[in-house]
């Protein structure tokens, strides 16, 4: 017996089912491709970090293991790579890095958090958009331009106001690093404050709290993990800055005892001296050891930020 021909309705249903199956298959392939791309991007970030560390560690390892007196390296202030014999003491460089970073954070944290509070809670919508664009433009200024500002503007002002013989010192570098760190703190801090639900604000206002009471009694406790992350990101920016610090500190290898003393940082040392070394010699490899130290410091700052933020969130959940 011959099969009966398909009716028009049956033909339409069969064709529709076939199209849905094809679309579902293509959608599944597309989602799989997108998921694979996202996974590749995530793994590539980890791969790049380990690749950078491997490169830096490979160049510095010969001096780090056996070729360098670590007690003298960390405990001496005598940095003279071209002496006879050469001396590699980074205590003064560490002191310069820490002094500049601490001063910059003392300026940038109140200024950045205050600006974040104003942008998030007190400014009008039009002014908020203008301020956010301006802050993003500040973050986009190259560090070498900040170095020019430190050299051409802050240098004579510090000499005039303080009577210092030279305006390239810890104070100059601290101010410049603070201005460079503020956009990061403002951006992350404003996002953290904006993430607090509006119901918190409305409940506090309904209970009779003023706007400042809402900020420091409600918003700060609710957003403190994000605000802490903003501060630590600013610290990371200050520690890792190079060119502006090189131009603003005076680049003198000494432990600073006041804000008007010249100093030298770890990052600026690498930038200033790497181009003058012979690839593979001791001086070259010691600079890479400093790079390993900076890598470890950056890792410690980020790990501390992660642990503290997780601890704060855990207390809030309890």
URFENJO-V895356 format. One record per residue. N is the residue number from 1. RES is the residue in one small letter. PHI is phi in whole degrees, 0 to 359 (999 if undefined). Layout:
# URFENJO-V895356
n=N res=RES phi=PHI
n=N res=RES phi=PHI
This chain:
# URFENJO-V895356
n=1 res=x phi=999
n=2 res=x phi=280
n=3 res=x phi=291
n=4 res=x phi=287
n=5 res=x phi=296
n=6 res=x phi=291
n=7 res=x phi=286
n=8 res=x phi=303
n=9 res=x phi=294
n=10 res=x phi=294
n=11 res=x phi=297
n=12 res=x phi=297
n=13 res=x phi=293
n=14 res=x phi=295
n=15 res=x phi=295
n=16 res=x phi=296
n=17 res=x phi=295
n=18 res=x phi=295
n=19 res=x phi=295
n=20 res=x phi=296
n=21 res=x phi=296
n=22 res=x phi=294
n=23 res=x phi=295
n=24 res=x phi=296
n=25 res=x phi=293
n=26 res=x phi=293
n=27 res=x phi=294
n=28 res=x phi=296
n=29 res=x phi=294
n=30 res=x phi=296
n=31 res=x phi=296
n=32 res=x phi=296
n=33 res=x phi=295
n=34 res=x phi=295
n=35 res=x phi=298
n=36 res=x phi=295
n=37 res=x phi=296
n=38 res=x phi=295
n=39 res=x phi=298
n=40 res=x phi=298
n=41 res=x phi=296
n=42 res=x phi=295
n=43 res=x phi=292
n=44 res=x phi=294
n=45 res=x phi=298
n=46 res=x phi=296
n=47 res=x phi=297
n=48 res=x phi=296
n=49 res=x phi=298
n=50 res=x phi=294
n=51 res=x phi=295
n=52 res=x phi=297
n=53 res=x phi=296
n=54 res=x phi=298
n=55 res=x phi=297
n=56 res=x phi=295
n=57 res=x phi=294
n=58 res=x phi=297
n=59 res=x phi=285
n=60 res=x phi=266
n=61 res=x phi=300
n=62 res=x phi=301
n=63 res=x phi=275
n=64 res=x phi=291
n=65 res=x phi=248
n=66 res=x phi=106
n=67 res=x phi=265
n=68 res=x phi=224
n=69 res=x phi=279
n=70 res=x phi=294
n=71 res=x phi=296
n=72 res=x phi=289
n=73 res=x phi=299
n=74 res=x phi=268
n=75 res=x phi=254
n=76 res=x phi=255
n=77 res=x phi=262
n=78 res=x phi=268
n=79 res=x phi=252
n=80 res=x phi=215
n=81 res=x phi=293
n=82 res=x phi=258
n=83 res=x phi=284
n=84 res=x phi=231
n=85 res=x phi=279
n=86 res=x phi=292
n=87 res=x phi=234
n=88 res=x phi=237
n=89 res=x phi=246
n=90 res=x phi=252
n=91 res=x phi=299
n=92 res=x phi=294
n=93 res=x phi=293
n=94 res=x phi=297
n=95 res=x phi=297
n=96 res=x phi=296
n=97 res=x phi=298
n=98 res=x phi=293
n=99 res=x phi=295
n=100 res=x phi=294
n=101 res=x phi=294
n=102 res=x phi=296
n=103 res=x phi=296
n=104 res=x phi=297
n=105 res=x phi=289
n=106 res=x phi=298
n=107 res=x phi=271
n=108 res=x phi=284
n=109 res=x phi=294
n=110 res=x phi=298
n=111 res=x phi=294
n=112 res=x phi=292
n=113 res=x phi=293
n=114 res=x phi=297
n=115 res=x phi=295
n=116 res=x phi=297
n=117 res=x phi=296
n=118 res=x phi=296
n=119 res=x phi=296
n=120 res=x phi=282
n=121 res=x phi=244
n=122 res=x phi=242
n=123 res=x phi=276
n=124 res=x phi=287
n=125 res=x phi=304
n=126 res=x phi=293
n=127 res=x phi=295
n=128 res=x phi=300
n=129 res=x phi=296
n=130 res=x phi=295
n=131 res=x phi=293
n=132 res=x phi=295
n=133 res=x phi=295
n=134 res=x phi=296
n=135 res=x phi=296
n=136 res=x phi=295
n=137 res=x phi=294
n=138 res=x phi=298
n=139 res=x phi=293
n=140 res=x phi=272
n=141 res=x phi=292
n=142 res=x phi=298
n=143 res=x phi=295
n=144 res=x phi=294
n=145 res=x phi=291
n=146 res=x phi=299
n=147 res=x phi=297
n=148 res=x phi=297
n=149 res=x phi=298
n=150 res=x phi=297
n=151 res=x phi=283
n=152 res=x phi=269
n=153 res=x phi=250
n=154 res=x phi=290
n=155 res=x phi=304
n=156 res=x phi=292
n=157 res=x phi=294
n=158 res=x phi=294
n=159 res=x phi=298
n=160 res=x phi=290
n=161 res=x phi=279
n=162 res=x phi=251
n=163 res=x phi=76
n=164 res=x phi=292
n=165 res=x phi=293
n=166 res=x phi=214
n=167 res=x phi=267
n=168 res=x phi=265
n=169 res=x phi=204
n=170 res=x phi=298
n=171 res=x phi=298
n=172 res=x phi=300
n=173 res=x phi=295
n=174 res=x phi=296
n=175 res=x phi=295
n=176 res=x phi=295
n=177 res=x phi=296
n=178 res=x phi=297
n=179 res=x phi=296
n=180 res=x phi=283
n=181 res=x phi=273
n=182 res=x phi=303
n=183 res=x phi=302
n=184 res=x phi=295
n=185 res=x phi=295
n=186 res=x phi=296
n=187 res=x phi=297
n=188 res=x phi=290
n=189 res=x phi=295
n=190 res=x phi=294
n=191 res=x phi=296
n=192 res=x phi=294
n=193 res=x phi=292
n=194 res=x phi=292
n=195 res=x phi=286
n=196 res=x phi=291
n=197 res=x phi=301
n=198 res=x phi=296
n=199 res=x phi=298
n=200 res=x phi=296
n=201 res=x phi=295
n=202 res=x phi=296
n=203 res=x phi=294
n=204 res=x phi=294
n=205 res=x phi=294
n=206 res=x phi=294
n=207 res=x phi=276
n=208 res=x phi=97
n=209 res=x phi=286
n=210 res=x phi=283
n=211 res=x phi=293
n=212 res=x phi=290
n=213 res=x phi=295
n=214 res=x phi=298
n=215 res=x phi=293
n=216 res=x phi=270
n=217 res=x phi=259
n=218 res=x phi=242
n=219 res=x phi=289
n=220 res=x phi=301
n=221 res=x phi=297
n=222 res=x phi=286
n=223 res=x phi=250
n=224 res=x phi=293
n=225 res=x phi=294
n=226 res=x phi=292
n=227 res=x phi=293
n=228 res=x phi=295
n=229 res=x phi=298
n=230 res=x phi=298
n=231 res=x phi=295
n=232 res=x phi=291
n=233 res=x phi=294
n=234 res=x phi=296
n=235 res=x phi=297
n=236 res=x phi=298
n=237 res=x phi=295
n=238 res=x phi=292
n=239 res=x phi=293
n=240 res=x phi=272
n=241 res=x phi=289
n=242 res=x phi=237
n=243 res=x phi=294
n=244 res=x phi=298
n=245 res=x phi=292
n=246 res=x phi=301
n=247 res=x phi=275
n=248 res=x phi=259
n=249 res=x phi=270
n=250 res=x phi=89
n=251 res=x phi=51
n=252 res=x phi=241
n=253 res=x phi=279
n=254 res=x phi=202
n=255 res=x phi=282
n=256 res=x phi=288
n=257 res=x phi=249
n=258 res=x phi=207
n=259 res=x phi=292
n=260 res=x phi=264
n=261 res=x phi=276
n=262 res=x phi=285
n=263 res=x phi=206
n=264 res=x phi=213
n=265 res=x phi=248
n=266 res=x phi=296
n=267 res=x phi=294
n=268 res=x phi=295
n=269 res=x phi=298
n=270 res=x phi=298
n=271 res=x phi=296
n=272 res=x phi=281
n=273 res=x phi=250
n=274 res=x phi=296
n=275 res=x phi=290
n=276 res=x phi=260
n=277 res=x phi=265
n=278 res=x phi=266
n=279 res=x phi=301
n=280 res=x phi=99
n=281 res=x phi=278
n=282 res=x phi=297
n=283 res=x phi=301
n=284 res=x phi=302
n=285 res=x phi=286
n=286 res=x phi=294
n=287 res=x phi=297
n=288 res=x phi=288
n=289 res=x phi=297
n=290 res=x phi=298
n=291 res=x phi=298
n=292 res=x phi=298
n=293 res=x phi=298
n=294 res=x phi=296
n=295 res=x phi=299
n=296 res=x phi=295
n=297 res=x phi=297
n=298 res=x phi=298
n=299 res=x phi=297
n=300 res=x phi=295
n=301 res=x phi=297
n=302 res=x phi=292
n=303 res=x phi=294
n=304 res=x phi=299
n=305 res=x phi=300
n=306 res=x phi=295
n=307 res=x phi=293
n=308 res=x phi=293
n=309 res=x phi=297
n=310 res=x phi=295
n=311 res=x phi=295
n=312 res=x phi=295
n=313 res=x phi=296
n=314 res=x phi=296
n=315 res=x phi=295
n=316 res=x phi=294
n=317 res=x phi=291
n=318 res=x phi=292
